[in-house]
Amino acid sequence: MVLHPCAIVLLTDLYVISILLIKYRGNRQMIKHTNREKALTEYFRTQRGPRKFSDVVKEGFHPAYIRSLIKSGALKKVDRGIYCLAKASDLSQPDLVTAALKVPKGVVCLISALSFYQVTDEIPHWVDMALPKGAWENKVEYPPMRYFHFSEKAWKEGIEVHQIDGCSVKIYKLEKTLADCFKFRNRIGLDVATNALKEAIRSKKAKPKIIYDYAKTCRVDKVMKPYLEALL
């Protein structure tokens, strides 16, 4: 069958139009993809710190965009499931930040908190985290974790939120930490607790009255009273 010249021209035009439509749709998808990647990059920039993969997805970003930015080198992996901008500065407190992201219900306590406030010579070999009694202990490969279960009242008392490397990290205030150290003196060592108490009062980083108030909350006021009186 011989096609009429006009039919050939029409078919050629239709073919060209179909190719252009495919390219147009592809360009639209590429532009959309690029715009979302830019939005994701801006999200990390405004957050000013690492974020969990699951939290980023909850913000409406498809996992494909995250993988694309990782492949391009715009994002880097801080730890399993935790990412930040590749050009971001190294974390000043990587263990505390990572632990806070992986255990959102936990509160940094005991030796980890003493180290944060710089009132101990002890080097934390794990991150001490306080959880309310009955709470699930998240299985974390890194950093090493050590969990302590507090009564509901003791767990809620004295929590402060510190902004570290762009992340909100819950840490007990120093006075509450000192009372907790005496509460768990058999696990961390009485010498660690007493030395930290001496340094905190000597450096005037903690107020004895507030320490004693928290000691009552932790039910160690009778234990701590002689030490506090000796230091005043």
Summary of the structure (lengths in Angstrom):
residues: 232
radius of gyration: 28.1
end to end distance: 110.1
largest distance: 111.3
contacts: 667
relative contact order: 0.09
helix: 56%
strand: 16%
